Amino acid sequence: MIKIRTYSNTILVSFAKNIQLNRKNSALFRDQLISKLTFPYSNIIVDFNEVKEINREMIDALVAGQRLSKINRGQVSLFNVNAQIYKALRLAKVDHLFFFCDEPKPFSQGLLMA
């Protein structure tokens, strides 16, 4: 399950434990993310805490979100990215588009309220 929450102009995305990312999930993620990115200065924070692998469709959805965010003068930040996901992003040659962060693991209530 993909959870997308909006606080002011910040979009928080997290994934359920052991989620299997497939075409259906990726399309849902892309559609929900694009619908949220209609406001200016929207920032996206994606928590990959429970995700072990990422597919091409999810990478494309993240890139689409990053492009819309850039148009709206926002940014995309990726939290808790493991080595396998980072390698997939590097192989797709899109790792330079995102900000990679370490903390928190997983989202804390303090971050959600910020």
C-alpha positions, -999 to +999 in steps of 0.1 A: +000+000+000+012+035-008+004+063+016+004+098+003-003+126+028-003+164+022+007+189+048+006+225+035+028+223+004+047+192+014+038+158+001+048+128+022+050+094+005+056+062+024+051+025+015+037-004+035+059-032+048+072-055+022+053-039-006+058-054-041+061-026-066+045-035-098+029-018-128-004-013-109+012+003-079+034+024-100+005+038-121-014+045-088+016+062-074+022+083-105-015+094-108-018+103-071+015+122-071+007+142-103-027+151-089-010+165-057+015+185-077-008+212-090+001+236-062+032+259-065+062+252-042+052+216-036+080+196-020+079+158-022+094+136+006+095+099-003+104+073+024+118+041+010+122+025+045+103-007+037+111-009-001+138-034-011+136-030-049+123-005-074+110-010-110+113+011-141+077+023-138+083+037-103+115+054-115+096+070-143+069+081-118+096+097-095+111+115-125+077+128-136+071+140-100+105+156-099+099+175-132+065+188-121+080+197-087+108+217-105+082+235-126+064+244-094+097+255-077+097+225-053+121+196-048+120+158-044+138+143-014+144+106-010+148+091+025+161+057+036+173+047+001+190+013+003+220+004-020+198-016-044+174+012-051+203+037-054+220+014-079+187+012-099+185+050-100+221+053-111+216+027-139+186+047-151+209+078-149+184+098-129+202+098-095+213+134-100+177+146-101+170+139-064+182+149-029+191+118-008+186+120+029+193+096+058+169+104+086+144+098+100+137+060+099+107+058+093+088+092+093+085+106+128+055+125+140+078+155+144+086+155+107+049+150+098+040+181+118+068+203+104 
